[in-house]
Amino acid sequence: MRVCVVGCGAVGSLFAANLAQLDDVEVWAYDLARDHVDAINRDGLRLSGAGDVVGRLRATADADELPPCDFGIVATKAMQTEPAIAATAHAFSDGSVATVQNGLGNEDVIARHVARVIRGTTFPAGKLLAPGHVQWDVKGDTTLGPFEPRPAPPDEVARLADACTRGGMPTKAVADARGPQWRKVIFNAATNPIGALTGLTHGRMCEDHGLRGLVSGLVNEGKAVAAAREIELDADPEELIDHAAKPEVAHDHKASMLQDVEARRPTEIDYLNGGIVRLGKENGVATPLNRAVWALVRGLEESWKL
């Protein structure tokens, strides 16, 4: 099996390094950060923290170098999906491509370029410490299922899930992956922007009574939109939020959106709260809290241009 991870940032690196532990999987990584690519090719891809792993794989910043692959795993930021899959689609002409990204709409973009798409949701998290070195902050499960308009065959979904699990990233193949996806979208849309706007880690945010109430309000709006779209969540996002706040889980973890804000990088707010607002409007569901935090984070981004 040959797998290409498209976007070898924190989450992509977790998949790439763990899959590279398997003798029956050849792993490639495509990333535009040449110093990261050079470090991976020279020293391997190192994970430290929740797991200590060094993965030996082939990395490139030139999409033309990619060989034909059985699977792709897209792990870029949502705003980078279109250029990333457009550049690499040739490698998946006979393969299947999974997204493990945050937000709504990534599958639709990927489906414009490849024939077999896998809807994925993943909870492991980390951050890039240096070229070739990622800190693994949070372990967690991944769910994969066929993307309904252009589905990958169920046996291929199961094959990729099995490889990820054997490599150290527990992954479940399901017939309908919308419930897990929406659970995480609601979780992220309720917590990431609050952390980004306050500078608080997940646990510290949840310890503030006023902020925790705002988080619940955002969750309720997301649940209402999912219900209007007849999507049954696989678990309550509130339980996930409280679980992640525990010291042994993600109390001190800075959400990816906070990491982006601290680095003054564009955030995924349009694909999280913006996506909930857009689909809420389509389905006649009011989402004033999501609209408010969407506007606040967008305003913060605009302030960097002054």
Sequence and secondary structure as in RCSB ss.txt:
>XXXX:A:sequence
MRVCVVGCGAVGSLFAANLAQLDDVEVWAYDLARDHVDAINRDGLRLSGAGDVVGRLRATADADELPPCDFGIVA
TKAMQTEPAIAATAHAFSDGSVATVQNGLGNEDVIARHVARVIRGTTFPAGKLLAPGHVQWDVKGDTTLGPFEPR
PAPPDEVARLADACTRGGMPTKAVADARGPQWRKVIFNAATNPIGALTGLTHGRMCEDHGLRGLVSGLVNEGKAV
AAAREIELDADPEELIDHAAKPEVAHDHKASMLQDVEARRPTEIDYLNGGIVRLGKENGVATPLNRAVWALVRGL
EESWKL
>XXXX:A:secstr
 EEEEE  SHHHHHHHHHHTT TT EEEEE S HHHHHHHHHH EEEEESS EEE  EEES GGG    SEEEE 
S GGGHHHHHHHHGGGGTTSEEEE  SSSSHHHHHHTT S EEEEEE  EEEEEETTEEEEEE   EEEEE TTS
B  HHHHHHHHHHHHHHT  EEE S  HHHHHHHHHHHHHHHHHHHHH   HHHHHHSHHHHHHHHHHHHHHHHH
HHHTT   SS HHHHHHHHTSTTTTTT   HHHHHHHTT   STTTTHHHHHHHHHHTT   HHHHHHHHHHHHH
HHHTT 
